[in-house]
Amino acid sequence: MTNTLLDTMVIRPVRDDEVREMISLWSEAGLPTKPAGRDTLENLRVQLNAAPDLIIGAFDGSRMVGVIMGSDDGRKGWVNRLAVAPDMRRTGVAKTLLNRCEDALRSRGRQIICTLIEEYNEASKELFVSMGYKREDDIIYYTKRDADDV
Ligand SMILES: CC(C)(COP(=O)(O)OP(=O)(O)OC[C@H]1O[C@@H](n2cnc3c(N)ncnc32)[C@H](O)[C@@H]1OP(=O)(O)O)[C@@H](O)C(=O)NCCC(=O)NCCS
């Protein structure tokens, strides 16, 4: 039987010295980042060190091929910034990362896990529905930003 990527892939928390690689992967995956706001190296390192169990990478050898950033607000668990390298998609990397992040959030006592998805993002909508998430059309997302680039 041939090995699939999932057989050899390592899933583990992202290390402090891998934050730059995580940002590059977000860019490669087409996710917008806020380098002058919440995505400065310093902010990301603070977030990672505050909850190292929730920022999880998928590694093919030494290469980070997927990443997920969970967060825990004490009431709900959140899934953010899930990204898989374009050449590694449709092999189950996102599903594996999402399962691992959900487990970490449940270990913290969270019983509801949420995510925000932009309407155009069909791949992401399909993924979350396939993982059992329910679309909540009666909720509208409001934000109050101290600047445009935060
Ligand atoms: C969305 C994304 C993370 C999915 O990663 P992935 O590793 O390819 O996803 P998986 O292989 O685990 O797919 C699991 C399931 O999700 C759904 N899915 C994933 N990509 C899909 C696509 N392009 N179109 C339709 N369904 C898709 C399918 O149901 C799939 O199961 P299947 O392959 O057995 O049909 C990836 O496309 C990505 O990085 N996109 C850019 C960044 C992004 O939009 N992130 C999400 C922010 S909310």
The ligand as a MOL file (V3000), in Angstrom:
LIG
                    3D

  0  0  0     0  0            999 V3000
M  V30 BEGIN CTAB
M  V30 COUNTS 48 50 0 0 0
M  V30 BEGIN ATOM
M  V30 1 C -10.0890 25.8970 2.7030 0
M  V30 2 C -8.7760 25.0940 2.8100 0
M  V30 3 C -8.1240 25.3420 4.1600 0
M  V30 4 C -9.1040 23.5900 2.6620 0
M  V30 5 O -7.9090 22.8410 2.8450 0
M  V30 6 P -7.7270 21.3420 2.3120 0
M  V30 7 O -6.5770 20.7400 3.0530 0
M  V30 8 O -7.6580 21.3340 0.8370 0
M  V30 9 O -9.0850 20.6540 2.7710 0
M  V30 10 P -9.3200 19.0780 2.9910 0
M  V30 11 O -8.4900 18.3030 1.9890 0
M  V30 12 O -9.1370 18.7320 4.4140 0
M  V30 13 O -10.8440 18.9600 2.5460 0
M  V30 14 C -11.8400 18.4570 3.4050 0
M  V30 15 C -13.2050 18.6870 2.7690 0
M  V30 16 O -13.4790 20.0950 2.6390 0
M  V30 17 C -14.2200 20.3410 1.4240 0
M  V30 18 N -13.3870 21.1220 0.4810 0
M  V30 19 C -12.0890 21.4790 0.6370 0
M  V30 20 N -11.6780 22.2360 -0.4070 0
M  V30 21 C -12.7370 22.3430 -1.2430 0
M  V30 22 C -12.9380 22.9990 -2.4830 0
M  V30 23 N -11.9360 23.6820 -3.0850 0
M  V30 24 N -14.1600 22.9320 -3.0470 0
M  V30 25 C -15.1720 22.2390 -2.4590 0
M  V30 26 N -15.0430 21.5810 -1.2750 0
M  V30 27 C -13.8400 21.6430 -0.6780 0
M  V30 28 C -14.5240 18.9590 0.8540 0
M  V30 29 O -15.7210 18.5100 1.4470 0
M  V30 30 C -13.3280 18.1530 1.3670 0
M  V30 31 O -13.5540 16.7750 1.3960 0
M  V30 32 P -13.2310 15.8960 0.0630 0
M  V30 33 O -11.8660 16.2890 -0.4280 0
M  V30 34 O -13.2920 14.4900 0.5660 0
M  V30 35 O -14.3000 16.2450 -0.9270 0
M  V30 36 C -7.7990 25.4690 1.6480 0
M  V30 37 O -8.4920 25.4530 0.4110 0
M  V30 38 C -7.1340 26.8240 1.8220 0
M  V30 39 O -6.0590 26.9490 2.4300 0
M  V30 40 N -7.7700 27.8890 1.2610 0
M  V30 41 C -7.2140 29.2440 1.3190 0
M  V30 42 C -7.2550 29.8100 2.7250 0
M  V30 43 C -8.6700 29.8630 3.2650 0
M  V30 44 O -9.5890 30.2610 2.5810 0
M  V30 45 N -8.7960 29.4550 4.5350 0
M  V30 46 C -10.0550 29.4270 5.2520 0
M  V30 47 C -10.3200 30.7110 5.9290 0
M  V30 48 S -11.9070 30.6790 6.7210 0
M  V30 END ATOM
M  V30 BEGIN BOND
M  V30 1 1 1 2
M  V30 2 1 2 3
M  V30 3 1 2 4
M  V30 4 1 2 36
M  V30 5 1 4 5
M  V30 6 1 5 6
M  V30 7 2 6 7
M  V30 8 1 6 8
M  V30 9 1 6 9
M  V30 10 1 9 10
M  V30 11 2 10 11
M  V30 12 1 10 12
M  V30 13 1 10 13
M  V30 14 1 13 14
M  V30 15 1 14 15
M  V30 16 1 15 16
M  V30 17 1 15 30
M  V30 18 1 16 17
M  V30 19 1 17 18
M  V30 20 1 17 28
M  V30 21 1 18 19
M  V30 22 1 18 27
M  V30 23 2 19 20
M  V30 24 1 20 21
M  V30 25 1 21 22
M  V30 26 2 21 27
M  V30 27 1 22 23
M  V30 28 2 22 24
M  V30 29 1 24 25
M  V30 30 2 25 26
M  V30 31 1 26 27
M  V30 32 1 28 29
M  V30 33 1 28 30
M  V30 34 1 30 31
M  V30 35 1 31 32
M  V30 36 2 32 33
M  V30 37 1 32 34
M  V30 38 1 32 35
M  V30 39 1 36 37
M  V30 40 1 36 38
M  V30 41 2 38 39
M  V30 42 1 38 40
M  V30 43 1 40 41
M  V30 44 1 41 42
M  V30 45 1 42 43
M  V30 46 2 43 44
M  V30 47 1 43 45
M  V30 48 1 45 46
M  V30 49 1 46 47
M  V30 50 1 47 48
M  V30 END BOND
M  V30 END CTAB
M  END
